[in-house]
Every structure is written in C-alpha cells, then in structure tokens.
Amino acid sequence: MYKVASPSEYLVITGIGVHDLKLTKKAWILPGQSCTVFDVSPVNYTFEVQAMSAEKPPFVLPAVFTISPRVDDEPSLLKYAKLISRHDKLSNHVQELVQGIIEGETGVLAASMTMEEVFRGTKEFKQEVFGKVQLELDQFGLLIYNTNVKQLVDVPGHEYFSYLGQKTQMEAANQ
C-alpha cells in the first residue's frame, strides 16, 4: 500500500527490509512492514514553575514553551521517532517529560542565584533557563521554537517581588 504524509507529518517504517527504522514523507508499505504516522507541528506547553532562590524565598515562574521535533536535523528526528513518537504529543507523557525538564533546570538555576539577581536579571535568567532546557530536550530530538516567560510572581505569603518592585519605583522617584 502506498502512503503519503501530510506537510506536518512523517512516516516511520519498520519491519522486513528496514534496518532499525526509516523516516520518510511517502513510501510503499510492503507486507511484513509497519507504518506509523507522527505529527511534527509545534505544541504550546504552559507551566507555572515553582522555584526557590539561594536565600530560600519561593517564587512562581509562569511560562509558555512552544516545542516540536527538530525537523531540520535527521539524527534528532530519528531520536524523536524512537523515543517519543509512539505517544501523542499532547499526551500526559510528553507534557510530564517537558515539565520535568523545565522544573528541574529552573529550580537548579534559581537555587544558585539570590532573589535580587533573579529579579534584576530577569532577562538573563530567562535566557539561561531557555539554554539549559534546550540542552536537555536535545536528547529527545525536541526543539524550543519560542519561550514566553511572564513576570515572576510571589508565592502567597512571600511578597518579595512586590517589595522589590516598590523599592525600585521609590528609588526612581527619588532621583
């Protein structure tokens, strides 16, 4: 049977005559072969990551990551096909994998910084999180297309960012 993938899909063929697996956009599927279709269009993952700075005050990092398989690199696409493609990319399995990596890397990075460093260097902090998360996602053949990290938020009962914001406004007003 002849199969053709849509523009945002790939075919993964295994079985007789195929060593390991074959990725393609169209193929004849022969008897003794199996064909699976997987989608490579980007997906948004929204998280509210709870982290703690070196001084221990907790904070929340609301973020949206747009992630998909790395389609411009065949070895990465093969990794994705082997490790993740059998799961629906909207499944809990993929969401939990991505969330675990993001929470882990954010937590480690935040724990090495003071609250002042996190607050003052929010842009650098976000870039550092992006870089560290991408390194981890590489081993699954995934690519971050975009990250939108919103304003850092205090955990109820800890008003550190509110205090720093007011302090910054007061300093600006006094100049």
VODRENRO-77826 format. One record per residue (C-alpha): residue in three letters; chain; x, y, z. Coordinates in pm, 1 decimal. Layout:
BEGIN
SITE; ala; A; X; Y; Z
...
END
This chain:
BEGIN
SITE; met; A; 0.0; 0.0; 0.0
SITE; tyr; A; 129.0; 347.9; -86.6
SITE; lys; A; 124.6; 603.6; 199.7
SITE; val; A; 182.9; 978.0; 187.8
SITE; ala; A; 231.2; 1201.7; 492.9
SITE; ser; A; 72.9; 1545.7; 515.2
SITE; pro; A; 306.6; 1850.2; 522.9
SITE; ser; A; 340.0; 1843.5; 904.3
SITE; glu; A; 380.6; 1465.7; 932.1
SITE; tyr; A; 640.8; 1194.6; 879.3
SITE; leu; A; 606.1; 822.0; 821.9
SITE; val; A; 807.0; 582.4; 1038.4
SITE; ile; A; 851.9; 244.9; 871.5
SITE; thr; A; 982.2; -66.2; 1046.6
SITE; gly; A; 988.2; -433.7; 962.3
SITE; ile; A; 1120.0; -652.8; 684.4
SITE; gly; A; 1390.7; -489.4; 473.6
SITE; val; A; 1430.7; -191.1; 708.2
SITE; his; A; 1729.3; -172.1; 942.4
SITE; asp; A; 1610.5; -8.7; 1268.8
SITE; leu; A; 1358.8; 241.8; 1125.1
SITE; lys; A; 1305.5; 454.9; 817.2
SITE; leu; A; 1174.8; 812.6; 817.2
SITE; thr; A; 1010.5; 937.1; 501.1
SITE; lys; A; 727.9; 1151.2; 365.2
SITE; lys; A; 596.3; 887.4; 121.0
SITE; ala; A; 658.2; 516.2; 69.5
SITE; trp; A; 527.7; 180.8; -43.6
SITE; ile; A; 442.6; -21.8; 266.6
SITE; leu; A; 523.9; -383.7; 193.6
SITE; pro; A; 384.4; -695.1; 362.6
SITE; gly; A; 579.4; -750.3; 684.0
SITE; gln; A; 632.8; -378.5; 737.8
SITE; ser; A; 461.3; -145.8; 981.2
SITE; cys; A; 395.3; 223.2; 921.7
SITE; thr; A; 325.1; 483.6; 1188.8
SITE; val; A; 247.4; 848.2; 1121.2
SITE; phe; A; 364.1; 1120.6; 1358.7
SITE; asp; A; 295.6; 1492.0; 1358.7
SITE; val; A; 581.5; 1742.3; 1387.4
SITE; ser; A; 381.6; 2064.4; 1424.1
SITE; pro; A; 472.0; 2275.8; 1730.8
SITE; val; A; 277.2; 2246.7; 2056.3
SITE; asn; A; 243.7; 2505.3; 2335.3
SITE; tyr; A; 314.8; 2384.8; 2688.2
SITE; thr; A; 202.8; 2622.6; 2963.8
SITE; phe; A; 351.6; 2588.7; 3311.2
SITE; glu; A; 370.7; 2771.4; 3639.7
SITE; val; A; 706.2; 2651.8; 3769.4
SITE; gln; A; 763.9; 2688.9; 4142.5
SITE; ala; A; 1128.2; 2761.8; 4225.9
SITE; met; A; 1334.4; 2877.9; 4521.7
SITE; ser; A; 1629.5; 3118.0; 4523.8
SITE; ala; A; 1956.8; 3075.3; 4715.8
SITE; glu; A; 1802.7; 3264.5; 5012.3
SITE; lys; A; 1507.3; 3022.7; 5005.8
SITE; pro; A; 1209.6; 3253.1; 4931.6
SITE; pro; A; 991.2; 3065.3; 4680.4
SITE; phe; A; 853.8; 3222.4; 4363.7
SITE; val; A; 645.8; 3120.1; 4062.5
SITE; leu; A; 775.0; 3141.0; 3705.9
SITE; pro; A; 478.3; 3140.7; 3462.2
SITE; ala; A; 599.7; 3028.8; 3119.1
SITE; val; A; 480.0; 2908.7; 2779.2
SITE; phe; A; 718.2; 2695.3; 2572.1
SITE; thr; A; 649.2; 2623.6; 2203.0
SITE; ile; A; 817.5; 2291.3; 2127.2
SITE; ser; A; 826.3; 2043.5; 1840.8
SITE; pro; A; 1052.9; 1775.5; 1699.0
SITE; arg; A; 1367.7; 1916.8; 1536.4
SITE; val; A; 1277.5; 1861.9; 1169.5
SITE; asp; A; 1591.6; 2022.8; 1025.2
SITE; asp; A; 1822.7; 1756.7; 1172.3
SITE; glu; A; 1773.7; 1391.5; 1074.0
SITE; pro; A; 1953.3; 1237.1; 1377.3
SITE; ser; A; 1728.7; 1443.5; 1608.8
SITE; leu; A; 1418.7; 1338.5; 1416.5
SITE; leu; A; 1526.3; 974.5; 1449.8
SITE; lys; A; 1568.9; 1020.8; 1828.2
SITE; tyr; A; 1219.8; 1167.9; 1847.6
SITE; ala; A; 1075.2; 886.1; 1636.2
SITE; lys; A; 1235.8; 620.4; 1859.4
SITE; leu; A; 1172.8; 776.2; 2199.4
SITE; ile; A; 854.6; 982.1; 2182.5
SITE; ser; A; 656.5; 946.8; 1859.1
SITE; arg; A; 453.2; 648.6; 1981.6
SITE; his; A; 296.6; 886.1; 2236.9
SITE; asp; A; 52.8; 1151.0; 2121.7
SITE; lys; A; 243.9; 1477.4; 2156.2
SITE; leu; A; -48.4; 1619.0; 2352.7
SITE; ser; A; -38.3; 1322.3; 2591.4
SITE; asn; A; 46.7; 1344.6; 2958.4
SITE; his; A; 367.9; 1150.8; 2890.9
SITE; val; A; 517.9; 1422.9; 2669.9
SITE; gln; A; 378.5; 1706.5; 2885.6
SITE; glu; A; 525.4; 1548.3; 3201.8
SITE; leu; A; 860.7; 1495.1; 3031.5
SITE; val; A; 880.5; 1858.6; 2919.2
SITE; gln; A; 751.9; 1988.1; 3253.3
SITE; gly; A; 1001.1; 1777.0; 3449.1
SITE; ile; A; 1291.6; 1914.4; 3247.9
SITE; ile; A; 1170.8; 2274.7; 3278.0
SITE; glu; A; 1105.6; 2248.5; 3652.6
SITE; gly; A; 1436.3; 2075.1; 3716.2
SITE; glu; A; 1651.0; 2319.9; 3521.3
SITE; thr; A; 1465.1; 2624.7; 3654.6
SITE; gly; A; 1496.8; 2500.8; 4011.9
SITE; val; A; 1870.6; 2434.0; 3984.9
SITE; leu; A; 1937.1; 2770.8; 3821.9
SITE; ala; A; 1720.9; 2966.2; 4068.6
SITE; ala; A; 1885.1; 2794.6; 4367.0
SITE; ser; A; 2223.5; 2927.1; 4252.2
SITE; met; A; 2102.1; 3288.7; 4242.9
SITE; thr; A; 1987.6; 3540.3; 4502.3
SITE; met; A; 1638.7; 3687.5; 4473.2
SITE; glu; A; 1798.0; 4020.8; 4381.3
SITE; glu; A; 1987.5; 3853.4; 4092.9
SITE; val; A; 1671.7; 3678.4; 3973.0
SITE; phe; A; 1466.8; 3999.8; 3989.0
SITE; arg; A; 1728.3; 4237.1; 3841.6
SITE; gly; A; 1847.8; 3994.3; 3576.5
SITE; thr; A; 1509.2; 3856.8; 3470.9
SITE; lys; A; 1604.5; 3866.5; 3101.5
SITE; glu; A; 1933.8; 3683.5; 3162.8
SITE; phe; A; 1757.8; 3437.9; 3393.4
SITE; lys; A; 1502.3; 3359.5; 3120.7
SITE; gln; A; 1777.8; 3312.2; 2858.8
SITE; glu; A; 1969.2; 3082.9; 3093.1
SITE; val; A; 1655.9; 2873.2; 3155.5
SITE; phe; A; 1594.6; 2854.4; 2778.3
SITE; gly; A; 1952.3; 2737.6; 2711.4
SITE; lys; A; 1958.3; 2474.0; 2984.7
SITE; val; A; 1614.1; 2335.9; 2893.7
SITE; gln; A; 1712.5; 2316.7; 2524.5
SITE; leu; A; 2024.0; 2114.2; 2613.6
SITE; glu; A; 1804.8; 1858.9; 2791.6
SITE; leu; A; 1541.1; 1848.3; 2516.5
SITE; asp; A; 1812.1; 1781.7; 2255.3
SITE; gln; A; 1845.8; 1425.4; 2381.6
SITE; phe; A; 1481.0; 1363.8; 2283.2
SITE; gly; A; 1505.8; 1533.0; 1942.5
SITE; leu; A; 1292.2; 1828.8; 2053.9
SITE; leu; A; 1345.0; 2196.8; 1974.8
SITE; ile; A; 1216.5; 2503.6; 2158.5
SITE; tyr; A; 1082.5; 2743.3; 1896.5
SITE; asn; A; 975.6; 3008.6; 2142.7
SITE; thr; A; 966.7; 3076.6; 2513.8
SITE; asn; A; 744.6; 3334.9; 2673.9
SITE; val; A; 832.6; 3374.9; 3040.1
SITE; lys; A; 594.1; 3612.1; 3208.3
SITE; gln; A; 664.6; 3831.4; 3509.9
SITE; leu; A; 798.9; 3640.8; 3809.0
SITE; val; A; 528.5; 3607.5; 4074.0
SITE; asp; A; 544.5; 3583.1; 4452.6
SITE; val; A; 413.9; 3272.0; 4623.0
SITE; pro; A; 126.1; 3366.6; 4860.1
SITE; gly; A; 274.2; 3469.4; 5194.6
SITE; his; A; 604.5; 3580.0; 5036.0
SITE; glu; A; 579.5; 3928.9; 4886.5
SITE; tyr; A; 944.4; 3967.1; 4784.6
SITE; phe; A; 889.9; 4071.5; 4422.0
SITE; ser; A; 619.7; 4317.5; 4525.2
SITE; tyr; A; 866.3; 4468.6; 4773.7
SITE; leu; A; 1148.1; 4487.2; 4514.5
SITE; gly; A; 913.6; 4648.9; 4262.3
SITE; gln; A; 806.9; 4912.5; 4515.1
SITE; lys; A; 1170.5; 4969.6; 4616.6
SITE; thr; A; 1272.3; 5021.5; 4252.1
SITE; gln; A; 983.9; 5266.5; 4198.4
SITE; met; A; 1081.3; 5460.5; 4513.7
SITE; glu; A; 1445.3; 5480.0; 4400.1
SITE; ala; A; 1336.4; 5606.6; 4057.5
SITE; ala; A; 1105.8; 5866.3; 4214.4
SITE; asn; A; 1384.0; 5992.8; 4445.4
SITE; gln; A; 1625.4; 6056.4; 4156.5
END
